């Protein structure tokens, strides 16, 4: 009975965690692009840094929480580099990822660019069985005495085509299979490679107002696709507000503001409409963006996406 309980818990936790790590839900994905696409690295004319925190299903105990840190910058002619740190936690399961990005950009015209990117890094996966044991009626049982820890390498790739008005991007950020648990020759919690297709356009409504529709499609070859649709308005390149819809999952809104030309802060709210809405009506997401301009000059390519 103990073995059945153990394997049931491990299968549940590792499968949930793999989905969270491989198929992240970022409502403000348009400002967190290089986390999933290495070709985005260096696409701006300055060092760009970003922090994001997301708490899903706030009324459920030990619900998913995600934190990302990313940075990227040009590093010579046509070359960009970047780093990203991603931490996902749900219950006793924690996944941490550290990646480095490299991109090379081809100039196809006055404003047209096509970037190719590679991503490489390490993933650290932990199932905190000791936390489970401490909550059991009889914590002296030894089946949960040792945590499960494993480390795996991963590679990713991506394409990013953009102009000053629109972009299209395709990426596969995790190409290598990793098995988090092998029990009696059977694999549990194996990673599944997901691809990400994103696109967006910037319409000039008038001199001060821009309309920014965009989408992100996330899927794997044997997984139901997830589609995010967003529609934002940007006023005077400072204040942005918009709405978002995640197909058959949630809808919500987002807002961000340029405190200074270098610093932008944002918030997004998701209202759950799937079966989880009974116990978990909402998710919250916060983002902080900072651009370090050379010689304190504003970039010639404002942050429209």
N, C-alpha and C positions, 0 to 999 in steps of 0.2 A: 504493500500500500504506500509506504514511504517513497519507493522508487517511482511509482506512478505519479504521486504528487509532485515529486521533484521534476520529472520530465515534463509534466503538464505546465508547471510554472516556467521552466526554462524555455520551452517551445513558445509559450505566450510572450514572454519578455523579449526574447531575441527576435521574434518575428515583428513585434511592435517596434523595437528599436531599429531594426534594419529599415523598415518603412520610413521611420522618422529621419534616419540619417541619409538614406539614399533618395528620398522623395520629400525634401523639405517644403513646408508651407510657409513662404514668406509673402505676406500681402504686399509689402513694399519691395518686391523683387526687382523693380526697375532701378532701384538704388543699391542693390546688393548683387550685382550681376557677376562680378568676378569670383564669387563663392562657387558658382556652378559653371562658369565659362571662362577658361584661362585666356581666351582670345581677347577678352575685354581689358586685360592688363596693358597699361600704357596708352589707352585710347584717349586719354585727356592729356593736356599739355603741362601737367603738374603732378605733384604727389597728392594722391587722394586716399584718405583714411575713412573707415566706417566702422561703427559699432551698432549692433542690433541685438535686442533682447525680445523674445517672444514667449508668452505664457498661454498655452492652449487649455480650453475646457476648465475655466477657473474654479468651478464648483466641485470638481472631482479631485479627491486627495491624490497626491503624487502624480498629477497629470503632466503631460510633456512640457518641458521648458527648454528653450534653445537660446544659445548665445553665440554670436559670430563677431570676429574681428577680421578686418581685411584692409589691405593696403596695396596700392599699385602705382607705378610711375614709369615714364619713358626712361630708357637706359641707353641712349645712343640712337643713331639714325635707324628708324623703322623698327626698333626693338623695344619691348616693354617687359617689365618684370613685376611680380606681385607675390604676396603671401596671404594666407588665410588660416584662421583658427576657428574651428566649429566645435561646439560642445552641445550635445543633446542628452537630456536626462528624463527618464520616465520610470517612476517607482525606483526599484533597486538597480535599474539598468542605466549605465552611463556609456556614452560613446564620445570620444574626443578625436579630432582630426587636425593634422597640421599639414598644409600643402604649400608648395612653391609653384609659381606660374611663370611661363615664358611665352612671349608672343612675337610674331613677326608680321608687319603690316605692309601691304602693297598699295601704292597710290595708283588708283585707276582713273583719276580725273581731278578737277579742281577741288571737289568736295567728297568724291567717292573713295572709300577705303575698304580693303578686304584684309582682315587679320586672321592669322592661323595661330592657335594656341596649344600648348602642352602643359599638363598639370602632373605633379608627382608629389607623393607624400606618404604619411604614416597614419594609421588609424589604431586607436587604443580602445578596446572594448572590455567592459567589466560588468559582471552580474554579481551584485552584492548579496550573496547567499547568507552572510552573517546577519544582515538586516532582516532577512526573512526569518531566520532562526529565532531572533530575539522577540519576534511577535507571535511565535507559536505558543499554544497552550502548555506544551512541555518542551521548553527550549534546550533541555539537556540532550535531546535526540541529536545525533551527530551528523545526520545526512546533509545539513546545511552549514557545516562547520567551516568550509573553505570557499572563499570567493572564486569566481571564474574570471581569469584575466587572459587576454590574448592580444597580440599585436600583428598587424598585417600591413603590407605595402600596397599602394594603389597608384594607378595612372589614369589620366583623363585627357581629353582633347576637345577642341571646339573651333568653330568658325564664327566670325563676327563681321558682317557687312553693314556699313553705316555711311550716312551723309550728315549734313547739318540739319536735315529734316526727318529722316526716318532710319530705322535699323531693322535687320533681320539676323538672328543668331541661332545656331544649332550646336549643342554640346552633349558630350557623354563624359561626365566628370568622374565616374568610377567604372573603369573597364575591367578590372581584375576581380575574380571571384575569391571571397574569403569565407571560411567556415568558422563560425564562432564556437561551435560545440560539436564534437564527434563522440557519440555514445554507442558502444557496441557496434561500430562500423556504420552507424546511421548518422547522417548530417542533420543538424538542427540550426536554424538561424543563418542560413547561407545568404550572402548578399546577392541582390539582383541589380544588374546594371540598368539604370534609367537614362533616357535621353530627355533633353529640354529644348523645346523650340519656342523662341520668343521673338516678338516683333512689336514695333510701335511707330507712330507718326506724330509729328508736331504741326498742327494747323495754326496759322495766324488769323485769329478772329478779328483783331484790330492791332493797333500799334502796341497796346499794353497787355492784351489778353491772348493767351495761347491755349489751344485745346489739344490734349495729349491722350488719345486712345492707345491701348496696348493689350497684349495677351501673353500668357505663358502656358504652353502645353507640356505636361509631364507624363511620361509613360514608360513602360517596358514592354517587351514582346509578349509577355504573358500576364500583363496587369492592365486593369481598366484605366484608361487615360484620365488624368485630372486636368481641368481647364480653368485658368484664372482669366477673367475679363476685367479690365480697368478703364476708367474714363476720368481724367483729371483736367482741371483748369489751372493755369499758371498766370498769376497777375503780377505785372511789373517785374517778372523774374525773381520775385521775392516770396510771394504767398501762394501756396498751392493747396487745392482741395479737390477731392474726388470720391468716386464710388467704385466698389469692386464686387464681383460675384464669382464665387468658386462653384462650379457646376455640381449640383446635387449635394452641396455641403454647407455653404454659408454665403451671406452677403454682408456688406459693411461699408465703412467709409475710412478715408485717410486724410490727413492734414499735415502740412509741413511749412516751415517758415525759415527764411534766411535771416538769422540774427545779425550776421555781418556778411560781407562778400565771401568770406572763407568758411563760415560756420552755418550749418543748417540742421534743424531738429525736426523730427516728425513722429507722428503717432497714427496707428491704425487700429480699428475695432472691427471684429468679425462677429456676426450674430449667426449662431448655428441653426441650420434648417434641416439637417439630417436627423437620423434617429437619436443622436446624442443630445438633441435640444432639450429633452426632458430633464436631464441632470446637468448638462453643461451648455448653457445658453450663449456663452461668449468666449472670445479670445482677445488678447491685447498684445500689441507690438509697438516697440519704441525704437527709434533709430537716431543716430548722431553721425553727421557727416562733416568732414573737415578737409578743405583743399588748401595746400600750402603753395601759394603762387610764387614763382621766381621773381625776385626784386619787387615783390608786392604789386605786381601787375596782374590785373584780372585776365583770366584765360580768354583767348579769342573764341573758344568753343564753350559757351555757357552750359551748365549742367541741365540740359533738357531731358536727358535720359542717361 
